Structure formats: C-alpha cells, structure tokens
Amino acid sequence: MKPTDKFSGKADVYSKSRPSYPNEYIDYLLSVNSLNETSRVADIGSGTGILTRQLLERGVSVLAVEPNDDMRTKAEQNLQQFEHFTSIKGSAEETTLPNNSVDLVIAAQAFHWFDQEKFKLECKRILKRDAKVALVWNSRDFSSLLIKENAEIFKKYCPNFYGFSGGIGEGEEVFNQFFRFGQYELERFPNDLVMDFEGFLGRNLSASYSLKEPDKEYKFFVEAITNLFENYSHNGKIVMPNFTRSYLGNV
C-alpha cells in the first residue's frame, strides 16, 4: 500500500480524534517566522486540516497540500468558511505550487511519509529567500507506563506498526541531513491529551498502522484498547502524556 493510501477510510475518525497543537506553539511559529496577514504558508500533508485551521484562525493564508482524497475532502468540508484557505491536490514531492511563493513550509505529523530528498528539493523551489521549513509532531511521552502499554498493544496486533510517528525520534540523523548544514531549532511544548473513551479509542484507530473493522484481529485489538482505558482512566477520562516537538530551519 502506498503511503498516500494508508489513511483512506479514516478521515472521519482522524478529524474527530487527532489533537491540535498548543497555542504556545502557534505563537512561536508566527513570531519566529514573522508571519502575518500577508503571509502564505504551505501546509504539506495537511490531512484533515487540524494545523491548517489553527493558522487560518490567526489570519494567515494557508495552502493545504494533501494527496489523499478522503482526507483532503474532509478538510474542505471543515474549513470552507475560511477565506484564506486553499485546498490543493498535490504531494510533498510535487506540490504544484509556484516557485519562490511561500513564507513557510510546514509538515505536521507527515514528514516520515515523504521521500525526504525530493521533499527537500521541492521546499527549496517553493520557498521565498531565507524562508524556513517546520517539521512538527504531537508525540507520546515514553516515560509513561500508559504509553508503553499502548505501544505493546500496537506491536501485538498491528503488523504495520514500527513505532509512533513512523519511528522517527528526537536527535535523529535524518534531521541533520534534511536541514542546511545540519542546523535547526528544536523546541518542545507540553501538550497532554485528556480524552474520554470515544476519544481514546478514536486516537488509536486513526493511526495509519491501526487495524480496521474487516481485519481478523480487530475485535481483540479494540478489546485491548478498551481494557487499557479502564485501567488508567479516572471518572471517565484518561490523560495521555504528550508533547509537541518542532524542528525549524533552512534547507
């Protein structure tokens, strides 16, 4: 299965259950990149438009580039009221955007799906002079027993699971290779997630590597997630230790 097809059929649960990003992170992005109402941001692999919405709400124009039809259609439904929202069928490697046209390229929960060398070349082509690329993930905190047990469930039932966020961790050589001269700014922002059972189940089912209903082990997978929620929840809520990590630099 191509990476662009892994989220087909998951747009609804993804849109409902995936977390947004801390306001502190949005403030940081706007400030450090000097973004304002005249700025144009390319959100590459924009999915259902979670980060796109947060930028639009701050008055920034966003070009949302997404190859998956289901995800892109959901974003168009969710964000049609925003005047400065543009939905584009394109990929990280072929965005279709004009040369030297954007003030920031951002990839949220998506960089690990890209052909990183081709994406780097595309960023160089579409970015204005000295404009930067931001790579961001909402990441689970592995100091938590809940997160460790959650990962074990995925390992047991989901054959396509190779680690959260595509297995890309902090301090990886991939970032040194991607950013110019291996120089980038790494920032972390607290972003613990508080969810009810529906939200927790949806968060797990929205993963690209998660099982779907027709899968043989689906029932047992959902049962394991349900038991995990019951073991760690309090008054119908569970806290998933989480943080937002951002890599920002020139390419």
N, C-alpha and C positions, 0 to 999 in steps of 0.2 A: 504493500500500500504506500502510495506517495505521501510525503509529509503533509501536503496540502489537502489530502482527503481524510486525515486522521480525525478531524473534528466534525465531519459530515454527520448530521443527525443529532448533534449535541449542542446546537446553537441556543435552544431554549434553556436548558439546564445550565449552560455556561453563563448566559446573560444573567440568570437569576442568582447564581451561587458564587460566582467568582468575585473576589474582593476588589474594592477600589484602592486607591493609593492615598497615603496620608496627606493632609493639607500642607504639612511642612515640606513634603517632597515637591508638591506643585509649586509652592512658594520658592523653593530652591531652584527649580528648573527655570522659572520665569526670571528670577533675579540674576543667576549666574550667566544666563544666555541673553539677557537684556531683551526679553520678549515683551511685546505689547500688541495693541490692536492692529498694527500694520504688519505684524509678523506672520509668516507662513511656516507651519510645522508639518512635516511628513511623518505620519504615524504608520510604520511599516509592519505588516502582520497585525493589523488593528483589530481583528476579530469582531466581536460584537460591539466594540466601541467604548469599553469601560474607561480607559485613559483618555480617549478622544473626547468623551463627554466632559471630563474634568477640565481639559484645556479649553474647550468651547465655552464652558461656563465662566472662564476667566477672560473671554473676549478674543482669544487667539484663533486665527483661521487654521483649520486642520484639514490636510489632505490625507484621507484614510485609505491606505492601500491594503487590500485583502484579496487573496486568491480564491478562498473557499466561498462558494456561492451561498451556502446556508448561513455562514457567519456574517458575510457582508450584507445579506438581505435583512438579517435581524438588526444590524447596526443602522441600516437605512430606516427601518421602522421605528427604532428607538430615538433617532437623532434628527428626524426630518424637520423638526421645528427650529433647528439652529441654522441661521442664515449663512454662517461661515463654515459649514460642514460640506465637504466634497467627498463623495464615495467613489473609489477608483478600483476597478478590477485589474490587479497587477500583482507582481511578486517582488520579493526583496531583491531579486537579481535583475528584474525588468519592471521597474515601477511605472513606466510610460511618462514620467514627469519630465519637464523641460530641463535643460542644462542650467546650472547655477541659479536655481529658482527658490530654494528653501533656506530658512534661517536655522533650522534644527531638524535632524533626523532622529526619531526615537523608535525603539523597538521594545515593547513591553511583553514579557513572557513569550518571546518569539525568536530571539537570536539563535537559540540552539537548533531551530529548524532550518536555518538558512545555509546555503553554500556561502561560507563566510568570506572567501576571497572574492567571489563575484559580487557579493553584497557590498564589500569594501569599495570595489571599483565603482559600483552604482552610487554609493554615497559621495564619492569624490566628484562624480559627474553632476549630481543634482544639487549639492550644497553650494551656497554662496561662499565667497572667500573667507577663510578663517572660521566658518560656522562648524559646529560640532555634532557628534553623534552621542546619543544617550541610550544605554542598554540598561533595562531595569527588570527586576523580578520581585514578586512577593514570595518570600522564601520561608520555609518552616524552620523553626529553631530546634536543632537536633540535640540540644541539652535536655529536652523534654521527653519523658517516658511515653507520653501520648503520641508524639511524633514518631518515635522509634517503633512503637507498636503498630502505628498506622502504616509505616513503611513495610513492616514484616507482612502485613496483610496483602499489600500490593505484590510483594515478592512471591507470596504463596499462590495467589490466584491469577495474577496478570502477567502472562509470558512476555509482554512487550515493555514491562517496567524495567528501566535501567537506572533509576534514581529520579528524584524530583528535579524539575527544571532541566530535564534532559541530561541530568548527571553533571551539569556544569556548576562547579563550586567556586568559592572565592579564591583569589590568588592563582587562578588557572593560567597556564601559559597561553591559552587561546586569546586572552585579553592583551597580553604583551605583543602578540603577533598582529592583532587587529588594529590597535591604536598606534598612531605615528610615534616612532622611536620607543614604543612600549610605555608611553607616558599617558596616564589617565587619572582622574579623580574618583576615588571610591568613597561613597557615602552610604551610611546605614540609617534607617529611620524605623523606630518601633511601630509595629502595626499588628498587634494581637487581634485575633478574629474571634468575636463572640457570636455563636450560632445556636439555633435550635436544631432539632433532629433533622428537619427537612433541609435546612441549610447545610448541615454537616454531611448528610448523605449526598446532596447535590454537588457539594465541593469535591467529593471523592468521585462521583460518577462523571463529572465534567472533564476529568483528566483524559488526555489523548490515549493513554495506555489502559484506561479503565475498561472493564467488561460492559457489554451491552446485553439487553434482555435475551436475545436469542442465544447467547453464549452458554455453554454447558454448565459452567461453574458460577453463573451469575447469581443464582439464589443463595449459594453458600458465601459468596463474596459480600452480598448485601447483609446477610445474617452476621457476618464477622464485623462489618462496619457498625451495624446496629448494636452489637454487644460492646464494642469499643465505646460508643457514645454512652451507653448505660453505665459503663464502668467509670467514666470520667466526668459525666455531666452532673450538674447541681441545679435543682429547681428547673429542670427542662432546658438548661443552657450548657454549652461547653465552650471553654476558652482554648483556642488553638494558638500556642505561642508562634509568633510570626514576625518577620521584619521585612522591610523593603530595602533592597540593595541596588545601588545605582552606580554605573560606570560611565564617565563622561570624558570625552577627549576628542582631539582631531584625528583624522585618518589620512 
